[in-house]
């Protein structure tokens, strides 16, 4: 069963690589749409942000770290105020990788 749809640019866009890796590590099947800003994508992110994600449950996300965390954790046991041990490491690594891949975004 498909976990959700990821809207991204063609090939391995830096902001989508982590999401794809987390999904693969958790055996989650993603439908990948590599044609951004089509009508279906704009229903998820009106501004056309890439990557964007729509879960099969209807959840819409459009920040790479948020999407990766959603794919990494069991949302039924996620603690928003006090993340489980180790989850902070996941978030730190995702933010660090994002900064390396897109240095101009963090100046």
Secondary structure per residue as TSV (DSSP state, phi and psi in degrees):
chain	resnum	aa	ss	phi	psi
A	1	X	-	360.0	140.7
A	2	X	E	-76.2	131.6
A	3	X	E	-75.0	-37.2
A	4	X	E	175.7	-176.8
A	5	X	E	-115.1	130.1
A	6	X	E	-108.3	123.1
A	7	X	E	-99.8	123.1
A	8	X	-	-150.1	178.5
A	9	X	-	-81.9	161.4
A	10	X	S	-59.1	151.7
A	11	X	S	67.5	-157.5
A	12	X	-	-93.9	86.2
A	13	X	-	-66.3	135.5
A	14	X	H	-53.0	-35.5
A	15	X	H	-80.0	-8.6
A	16	X	H	-103.9	-18.3
A	17	X	H	-58.9	-46.8
A	18	X	H	-62.1	-39.1
A	19	X	H	-64.1	-45.6
A	20	X	H	-63.0	-39.6
A	21	X	H	-66.1	-43.6
A	22	X	H	-64.2	-43.6
A	23	X	H	-62.0	-43.1
A	24	X	H	-64.6	-42.3
A	25	X	H	-63.0	-29.9
A	26	X	T	-99.5	12.8
A	27	X	T	54.7	41.1
A	28	X	-	-101.8	129.1
A	29	X	E	-86.4	122.6
A	30	X	E	-106.4	137.7
A	31	X	E	-87.9	122.1
A	32	X	E	-104.3	123.1
A	33	X	E	-112.2	111.0
A	34	X	-	-98.5	32.6
A	35	X	-	-130.9	89.2
A	36	X	T	-71.6	161.4
A	37	X	T	64.5	26.7
A	38	X	S	-85.1	168.6
A	39	X	H	-54.8	-42.1
A	40	X	H	-61.0	-40.2
A	41	X	H	-68.8	-42.5
A	42	X	H	-67.8	-17.6
A	43	X	H	-70.5	-27.2
A	44	X	H	-85.7	-46.5
A	45	X	-	-131.8	101.9
A	46	X	T	-58.1	-28.5
A	47	X	T	-87.8	-1.2
A	48	X	-	75.0	27.1
A	49	X	-	-63.7	141.9
A	50	X	S	-125.3	129.7
A	51	X	S	-80.5	160.6
A	52	X	E	-133.7	155.2
A	53	X	E	-140.8	138.1
A	54	X	E	-125.9	117.6
A	55	X	E	-76.4	158.2
A	56	X	T	-63.0	-18.8
A	57	X	T	-85.2	0.1
A	58	X	S	96.0	-7.6
A	59	X	-	-64.0	136.7
A	60	X	E	-117.5	128.4
A	61	X	E	-134.4	149.6
A	62	X	-	-144.7	32.1
A	63	X	S	-124.8	134.6
A	64	X	H	-59.6	-41.4
A	65	X	H	-68.8	-41.1
A	66	X	H	-61.7	-41.6
A	67	X	H	-65.8	-44.7
A	68	X	H	-63.8	-40.9
A	69	X	H	-65.4	-41.8
A	70	X	H	-58.7	-39.6
A	71	X	H	-75.2	-22.7
A	72	X	H	-87.1	-27.8
A	73	X	S	-113.5	155.9
A	74	X	-	-79.3	106.3
A	75	X	T	-63.7	-17.5
A	76	X	T	-75.9	-19.3
A	77	X	S	-117.1	12.5
A	78	X	-	-73.4	131.9
A	79	X	-	-106.5	107.4
A	80	X	S	-67.9	-38.0
A	81	X	S	-84.0	-31.8
A	82	X	S	-133.7	87.2
A	83	X	-	-60.2	147.7
A	84	X	-	-58.6	155.6
A	85	X	T	-56.1	133.7
A	86	X	T	97.0	-28.0
A	87	X	H	-67.4	-32.7
A	88	X	H	-60.5	-37.2
A	89	X	H	-64.6	-39.3
A	90	X	H	-61.5	-48.1
A	91	X	H	-63.4	-43.3
A	92	X	H	-60.4	-45.3
A	93	X	H	-63.3	-42.3
A	94	X	H	-64.2	-43.1
A	95	X	H	-66.7	-40.3
A	96	X	H	-63.0	-47.4
A	97	X	H	-62.0	-37.8
A	98	X	H	-64.1	-40.2
A	99	X	H	-66.4	-38.9
A	100	X	H	-67.8	-40.2
A	101	X	H	-74.0	-25.8
A	102	X	T	-135.6	65.6
A	103	X	G	-60.2	-30.9
A	104	X	G	-67.7	-21.6
A	105	X	G	-75.4	-13.0
A	106	X	G	-119.7	22.2
A	107	X	-	-90.1	360.0
